[in-house]
């Protein structure tokens, strides 16, 4: 429909459009390409977190990194499924996209933990 011209968002059919239904707003106002790019960015984030888990120095770092990847995966699936009507409306925000300070702060802390685990991983000069 175009930016700020969506029928569902501008006429008030999606009430919490900045938090719960942000993916519906992105899909309606920016189109399929941008919505697909958002999903693709989440897939890249989750696969990088799994890679950090696979190359962690110890088991604890691996478990923590996989837990963080699971959190991002669950939040992405729940929010996108909720906006498509496949899953119940629970109020779980879309990481780094939904409006909310505590969600953003928590996600940034999770990324900082992933970076810390990644910085302490095994350094291999030659991979066979």
C-alpha positions in Angstrom: 0.0 0.0 0.0 2.9 2.3 0.6 4.5 3.9 3.7 1.8 5.3 6.1 -0.9 4.3 3.7 -1.9 0.9 4.9 -5.6 0.2 5.5 -5.2 -2.0 8.5 -2.8 0.2 10.3 -4.1 3.7 9.6 -7.8 2.8 10.2 -7.0 1.4 13.6 -7.7 -2.3 13.0 -4.3 -3.3 14.4 -4.3 -1.7 17.9 -0.9 -2.5 19.3 0.8 -1.9 16.0 4.1 -0.7 17.4 4.6 -3.7 19.6 2.7 -6.9 19.0 1.7 -6.5 15.3 4.8 -4.8 14.0 5.5 -7.5 11.4 2.0 -7.0 10.0 2.7 -3.2 9.7 6.0 -4.0 7.9 4.4 -6.4 5.5 1.5 -4.1 4.7 3.3 -0.8 4.4 6.7 -1.9 3.1 5.9 -5.0 1.1 7.0 -8.5 0.6 10.6 -7.7 -0.1 11.2 -5.9 3.2 9.2 -8.5 5.2 11.3 -11.2 3.6 14.5 -9.3 4.4 13.5 -9.1 8.0 13.0 -12.8 8.2 16.3 -13.4 6.4 18.2 -11.1 8.8 16.7 -13.2 11.7 17.8 -16.4 10.1 21.4 -15.0 9.7 21.4 -13.9 13.4 20.2 -17.3 14.5 22.7 -19.2 12.3 25.6 -17.0 13.6 24.5 -17.7 17.2 24.5 -21.5 16.4 28.0 -21.1 14.9 29.2 -19.4 18.1 27.7 -22.3 20.0 29.5 -24.8 17.9 32.9 -23.1 18.2 32.6 -22.2 21.9 35.6 -23.1 24.2 33.6 -25.1 26.7 30.2 -26.7 27.1 28.7 -23.9 29.3 29.4 -21.3 26.6 27.9 -23.6 24.0 24.7 -24.1 26.1 24.3 -20.4 26.7 24.8 -19.6 23.0 22.3 -22.2 21.9 19.8 -20.9 24.5 20.2 -17.4 23.1 19.7 -18.7 19.6 16.6 -20.5 20.9 15.3 -17.3 22.4 15.6 -15.3 19.2 14.1 -18.2 17.2 11.1 -18.5 19.5 10.5 -14.8 19.6 10.7 -14.6 15.8 8.4 -17.6 15.2 5.9 -16.6 17.9 5.6 -12.9 16.7 5.4 -13.7 13.0 3.0 -16.6 13.6 0.9 -14.4 15.8 0.6 -11.7 13.1 -0.4 -14.3 10.5 -3.1 -15.8 12.8 -1.4 -19.2 13.2 -0.4 -18.8 16.9 -2.3 -17.2 19.8 -1.7 -13.5 20.6 0.7 -13.5 23.5 2.5 -10.1 23.4 5.9 -11.4 22.7 7.8 -8.6 20.9 9.8 -9.0 17.6 13.5 -8.6 18.7 15.1 -5.3 17.7 12.0 -4.2 15.8 9.1 -3.9 18.3 8.8 -0.8 20.4 9.8 -1.3 23.9 12.8 -0.4 26.1 13.1 -3.5 28.2 12.9 -5.9 25.3 15.6 -3.9 23.4 17.8 -3.8 26.5 17.4 -7.6 27.0 18.2 -8.3 23.4 21.3 -6.1 23.4 22.5 -7.9 26.6 22.0 -11.3 24.8 24.0 -10.1 21.8 26.7 -8.9 24.2 26.9 -12.3 25.8 27.1 -13.9 22.4 30.0 -11.6 21.5 31.7 -12.5 24.8 31.4 -16.2 24.0 32.6 -15.6 20.5 35.6 -13.7 21.7 36.7 -16.5 24.0 36.3 -19.4 21.5 38.9 -21.7 20.2 41.3 -20.2 17.8 42.2 -22.6 15.0 44.8 -21.6 12.5 44.3 -24.5 10.2 41.0 -26.2 9.8 41.0 -29.7 8.3 
